[in-house]
Amino acid sequence: MARRSRRLPRYDIVTPTEHEARDDEIARQRVRYFLVWVPCIALVLFGFFVPAPTPWRIAALVLAAPLLPLAAVIGSSWRRPG
C-alpha cells in the first residue's frame, strides 16, 4: 500500500523584508538617475567636442544644463509616508 504524505499547500507569495524593499528602491532610483544622466553627459560632450555649427552646440549645452540637477532630484531618495 502506497503511503500518502500530507503536504501543505505551497504559495508563491513573497513579501520582501524591509532591507530588500529598500535595496529595490535604491536600484530603481539609480536606474532613473542614469536614464537622465547619460543623455546629459552626451549633450555636454556633443556641445564641447563635436565640430558642429555653433548654434547646435549651444542648444545642446542649454538642454544639458538643467538635466544634471534634474537627475539628482529624480535619483534622490523620496520616502513615501506610511
C-alpha positions as a Markdown table, in Angstrom:
| # | Residue | x | y | z |
|---|---|---|---|---|
| 1 | Met | 0.0 | 0.0 | 0.0 |
| 2 | Ala | 1.4 | 3.4 | -1.0 |
| 3 | Arg | 1.9 | 5.9 | 1.7 |
| 4 | Arg | 0.4 | 9.3 | 1.1 |
| 5 | Ser | 2.1 | 12.1 | 2.8 |
| 6 | Arg | 0.1 | 15.2 | 3.7 |
| 7 | Arg | 1.7 | 18.2 | 2.1 |
| 8 | Leu | 0.9 | 21.7 | 3.0 |
| 9 | Pro | -0.2 | 23.9 | 0.0 |
| 10 | Arg | 2.7 | 26.0 | -1.3 |
| 11 | Tyr | 2.1 | 29.6 | -2.2 |
| 12 | Asp | 4.3 | 31.8 | -4.4 |
| 13 | Ile | 3.6 | 34.9 | -2.3 |
| 14 | Val | 6.9 | 36.6 | -1.3 |
| 15 | Thr | 6.9 | 39.6 | 0.9 |
| 16 | Pro | 10.2 | 41.4 | 0.8 |
| 17 | Thr | 11.9 | 42.3 | 4.0 |
| 18 | Glu | 12.4 | 46.0 | 4.8 |
| 19 | His | 16.0 | 45.7 | 3.8 |
| 20 | Glu | 15.1 | 44.0 | 0.5 |
| 21 | Ala | 12.5 | 46.6 | -0.3 |
| 22 | Arg | 15.0 | 49.4 | 0.4 |
| 23 | Asp | 17.6 | 47.8 | -1.8 |
| 24 | Asp | 15.0 | 47.5 | -4.6 |
| 25 | Glu | 14.0 | 51.2 | -4.2 |
| 26 | Ile | 17.7 | 52.2 | -4.4 |
| 27 | Ala | 18.2 | 50.2 | -7.5 |
| 28 | Arg | 15.1 | 51.9 | -9.1 |
| 29 | Gln | 16.5 | 55.3 | -8.1 |
| 30 | Arg | 19.8 | 54.5 | -9.7 |
| 31 | Val | 18.2 | 53.5 | -13.0 |
| 32 | Arg | 16.1 | 56.7 | -13.0 |
| 33 | Tyr | 19.2 | 58.7 | -12.3 |
| 34 | Phe | 21.3 | 57.2 | -15.1 |
| 35 | Leu | 18.4 | 57.5 | -17.6 |
| 36 | Val | 18.7 | 61.2 | -17.2 |
| 37 | Trp | 22.4 | 61.5 | -16.5 |
| 38 | Val | 23.6 | 59.7 | -19.6 |
| 39 | Pro | 21.8 | 62.0 | -22.1 |
| 40 | Cys | 23.1 | 65.0 | -20.2 |
| 41 | Ile | 26.7 | 63.9 | -20.5 |
| 42 | Ala | 26.2 | 63.0 | -24.1 |
| 43 | Leu | 24.8 | 66.5 | -24.8 |
| 44 | Val | 27.8 | 68.1 | -23.0 |
| 45 | Leu | 30.3 | 66.0 | -24.9 |
| 46 | Phe | 28.5 | 67.0 | -28.1 |
| 47 | Gly | 28.5 | 70.7 | -27.2 |
| 48 | Phe | 32.2 | 70.8 | -26.4 |
| 49 | Phe | 33.9 | 68.2 | -28.7 |
| 50 | Val | 31.8 | 67.7 | -31.9 |
| 51 | Pro | 32.7 | 70.1 | -34.7 |
| 52 | Ala | 29.1 | 71.1 | -35.3 |
| 53 | Pro | 27.7 | 74.5 | -36.1 |
| 54 | Thr | 27.8 | 76.8 | -33.1 |
| 55 | Pro | 24.0 | 77.2 | -32.6 |
| 56 | Trp | 23.7 | 73.4 | -32.4 |
| 57 | Arg | 26.4 | 73.2 | -29.8 |
| 58 | Ile | 24.9 | 76.0 | -27.7 |
| 59 | Ala | 21.5 | 74.4 | -28.0 |
| 60 | Ala | 22.9 | 71.1 | -26.7 |
| 61 | Leu | 24.6 | 72.8 | -23.8 |
| 62 | Val | 21.4 | 74.7 | -23.0 |
| 63 | Leu | 19.4 | 71.4 | -23.0 |
| 64 | Ala | 22.1 | 69.7 | -20.8 |
| 65 | Ala | 22.2 | 72.4 | -18.2 |
| 66 | Pro | 19.0 | 71.5 | -16.3 |
| 67 | Leu | 19.4 | 67.8 | -16.8 |
| 68 | Leu | 22.0 | 67.1 | -14.2 |
| 69 | Pro | 20.2 | 68.8 | -11.4 |
| 70 | Leu | 17.0 | 67.1 | -12.6 |
| 71 | Ala | 18.8 | 63.7 | -12.4 |
| 72 | Ala | 19.8 | 64.5 | -8.9 |
| 73 | Val | 16.2 | 65.3 | -7.9 |
| 74 | Ile | 14.9 | 62.2 | -9.7 |
| 75 | Gly | 17.5 | 60.0 | -8.2 |
| 76 | Ser | 17.3 | 61.3 | -4.6 |
| 77 | Ser | 15.6 | 59.2 | -2.0 |
| 78 | Trp | 12.0 | 60.1 | -1.6 |
| 79 | Arg | 10.3 | 58.3 | 1.2 |
| 80 | Arg | 6.6 | 57.6 | 0.9 |
| 81 | Pro | 4.7 | 58.2 | 4.1 |
| 82 | Gly | 3.4 | 55.1 | 5.8 |
